[in-house]
Amino acid sequence: MAAVRAEYPARINLAGGWTDTPPYSLERQGAVLHVAVLTASMGVGGDGSADATASGGSCDAAFGYSANESGGGGSAVLGGRLRRAISATAVRLPGKPGVIRLVSDPGPGAPGRAEELHTTAALLSHADPSHPFALHRACVALVLVPGYAIAAADCTSRDGQGRQQTDATDATDARGAPTYSIDALPELSAVLEAFLGGAGIGLEVRTHVDLPRGSGLGTSSVLALATLHALHELSTGCEWRPGGREQ
């Protein structure tokens, strides 16, 4: 399987919004009621500006990679097209060992961006929520190196910043809490080889959100789910369905 694209609808919150996230969820059980909705395509140009006639920009030229992928389905309504507005595509990159390419396609009010990671330490650097690829890095780290990702997140939640031990033999801090060591981190090429089941292959994760950023329609939480979904299917070759069923 060379590429997997996962698409999800936007969501409208009816009640309980944010009760499922810290700090509230650390003290009480959250309860959230959502409605999934299809939306009409806004269409954006390469700079993120709305354009009903634009086909959407691309960051492919930034690093010279390309991937053939089919577009998602939708329903024609009143001459327009309803679609799942949030998508993530995970792609194998032959001949790019030890490379993770993260791409955020242009969206309403948001220009396209791209970055390449070459070390596991860089992948684990996702504590700054203002970084444009913090969510992408966190999702990929959780799938590729879950133990280190959880340890890094635990350090960040306690101290407000990631703690990186220099002693490779020290697996816990003075309080017995897990930490991770830069010296002990596995090579990114080895991590990708284990995840993708072959040597000499890199990974691209491309996301697209056809909604205004910060709209509250799922541009972060649903996008994270779509990213994890695409990564899971790319690695396992099994179609994943909500509820844990695989085909």
C-alpha positions in Angstrom: 0.0 0.0 0.0 1.7 3.2 -1.2 -0.7 5.8 0.2 -3.7 6.0 2.4 -6.1 9.0 2.6 -8.5 9.3 5.5 -11.3 11.8 5.3 -13.6 13.0 8.1 -16.6 15.4 8.3 -16.6 18.5 10.3 -18.3 18.5 13.7 -20.7 20.8 15.5 -20.7 20.7 19.3 -24.1 20.8 20.9 -23.1 20.4 24.5 -20.1 19.6 26.8 -17.4 21.2 24.6 -13.9 21.0 26.3 -15.1 18.9 29.2 -13.1 16.0 27.6 -9.8 17.9 27.7 -7.5 18.9 30.6 -7.7 20.3 33.2 -11.4 19.5 33.4 -11.1 15.9 32.4 -8.4 15.3 35.0 -10.9 16.0 37.8 -14.2 14.9 36.3 -15.5 12.6 33.5 -16.2 14.6 30.4 -19.3 14.2 28.2 -19.5 15.7 24.8 -22.3 15.7 22.2 -21.4 16.3 18.6 -23.1 16.2 15.2 -21.0 15.3 12.1 -21.7 17.5 9.1 -20.6 17.7 5.5 -19.6 21.1 4.2 -19.4 22.8 0.8 -15.9 23.2 -0.5 -14.6 26.7 0.0 -11.8 26.4 -2.5 -8.5 28.3 -1.8 -5.6 29.5 -3.7 -1.9 28.8 -2.8 -1.9 31.7 -0.4 -4.9 30.4 1.6 -7.3 33.0 0.2 -10.8 31.9 -0.6 -11.5 31.3 -4.3 -14.4 29.4 -5.6 -12.6 28.6 -8.8 -9.2 27.6 -7.4 -8.2 24.0 -7.4 -6.0 24.4 -4.3 -2.3 24.9 -4.0 0.5 22.4 -3.4 3.8 22.3 -1.4 5.2 19.6 -3.6 7.7 22.0 -5.2 9.3 22.6 -1.8 11.0 19.3 -1.7 10.3 17.8 -5.1 8.1 14.9 -3.9 4.8 14.0 -5.4 2.0 11.5 -4.7 -0.9 10.4 -6.8 -4.1 10.3 -4.8 -7.7 10.3 -5.6 -10.1 12.9 -4.4 -12.9 12.2 -1.9 -16.5 11.7 -2.7 -19.3 14.1 -2.0 -22.9 14.9 -2.8 -24.0 17.4 -5.3 -26.4 19.9 -3.7 -27.8 23.0 -5.3 -25.0 23.0 -7.9 -22.3 22.7 -5.2 -20.6 19.7 -3.6 -20.8 18.6 -0.1 -17.7 16.8 1.2 -15.7 15.7 4.2 -13.7 18.8 4.9 -10.9 17.3 7.0 -8.4 14.8 5.5 -4.9 13.3 6.1 -2.8 11.3 3.7 0.1 9.1 4.7 2.5 8.2 1.8 5.5 6.0 1.5 8.5 7.8 0.0 10.8 5.2 -1.7 14.5 6.2 -1.7 14.1 8.6 1.2 15.3 6.6 4.3 15.2 8.5 7.6 13.0 11.3 6.2 9.6 12.4 7.5 7.9 15.0 5.4 5.0 16.9 6.9 2.8 19.0 4.7 -0.2 21.2 5.5 -2.0 22.1 2.3 -3.4 25.7 1.9 -6.8 26.2 3.6 -9.1 29.2 4.2 -7.0 31.9 5.6 -3.9 29.6 6.0 -1.0 29.3 3.5 0.5 25.9 2.7 3.5 24.8 4.7 6.0 21.9 4.6 8.9 20.7 6.7 11.3 17.7 6.8 12.4 15.9 9.9 15.6 13.8 9.9 15.9 12.8 13.6 13.7 11.2 16.2 14.5 14.1 18.6 13.1 16.6 16.1 9.9 14.4 15.8 9.5 14.5 19.6 9.8 18.4 19.7 6.1 19.1 19.6 5.5 20.8 23.0 5.0 24.3 21.5 1.3 24.5 20.5 2.0 27.6 18.3 4.3 25.6 16.1 2.6 25.0 12.7 3.4 21.2 12.8 3.0 20.5 16.5 -0.1 18.4 15.9 1.5 16.5 13.0 4.7 15.7 15.0 2.7 14.6 18.0 0.5 12.2 16.0 3.4 10.7 14.1 5.5 10.4 17.3 2.6 8.6 19.0 2.4 6.0 16.3 6.1 5.6 15.5 7.7 5.9 19.0 4.8 5.8 21.5 6.9 5.1 24.6 9.1 8.2 24.0 6.1 10.3 22.9 4.3 9.6 26.2 7.4 10.2 28.2 8.0 13.5 26.5 4.4 14.6 27.0 4.5 13.6 30.6 7.6 15.8 31.2 5.9 18.7 29.4 2.7 18.5 31.4 4.7 18.6 34.7 7.3 21.2 33.9 5.7 23.2 31.0 8.6 22.2 28.8 10.1 18.9 27.5 12.9 17.5 29.6 15.6 15.6 27.8 18.0 13.6 29.9 21.6 13.3 28.8 22.3 10.1 30.7 21.2 7.3 28.4 20.8 4.9 31.4 18.4 7.2 33.3 14.9 6.1 32.5 13.2 8.0 35.3 13.7 11.3 37.1 14.1 11.9 40.8 10.4 11.4 41.3 10.4 8.1 39.5 8.5 9.6 36.5 9.5 8.5 33.0 11.9 10.5 30.9 13.7 10.0 27.7 17.3 10.4 26.7 18.5 12.0 23.5 21.5 9.5 23.5 19.1 6.6 23.8 16.7 7.6 21.0 16.5 5.2 18.0 17.6 6.4 14.6 14.7 7.7 12.6 15.6 5.4 9.7 15.3 2.4 11.9 12.0 3.6 13.3 10.6 4.1 9.8 11.9 0.7 8.6 10.0 -1.0 11.5 6.9 1.0 10.9 6.7 0.7 7.1 8.1 -2.9 7.0 11.0 -2.1 4.6 14.3 -0.4 4.3 15.0 2.8 2.3 11.6 4.3 2.7 10.6 7.6 4.1 7.2 8.9 5.2 5.0 11.8 4.1 2.0 13.0 6.1 -0.1 15.5 4.2 -3.2 17.2 5.8 -5.9 19.3 4.3 -8.6 21.3 6.1 -11.2 23.1 4.0 -12.5 25.1 7.0 -11.4 28.3 8.7 -8.7 27.7 11.3 -10.0 28.0 14.8 -13.6 27.6 13.7 -14.3 25.0 16.4 -15.5 22.6 13.7 -12.8 20.0 14.4 -9.8 21.5 12.7 -7.5 20.1 15.3 -9.2 17.2 17.1 -10.7 15.6 14.1 -7.6 16.3 12.1 -5.5 14.3 14.7 -7.9 11.4 14.3 -7.7 11.5 10.5 -3.9 11.5 10.8 -3.7 8.5 13.2 -6.2 6.7 10.9 -4.1 7.2 7.8 -0.9 6.1 9.6 -2.5 3.0 11.0 -3.8 1.8 7.6 -0.5 2.6 5.9 1.4 0.5 8.4 -1.0 -2.5 8.8 -2.6 -2.6 5.4 -5.9 -3.2 7.1 -8.9 -1.0 6.6 -9.8 0.6 10.0 -13.4 1.4 11.0 -14.6 3.4 14.0 -15.1 1.0 16.9 -11.9 -0.9 16.3 -13.1 -3.2 13.5 -10.5 -3.9 10.8 -11.0 -5.5 7.4 
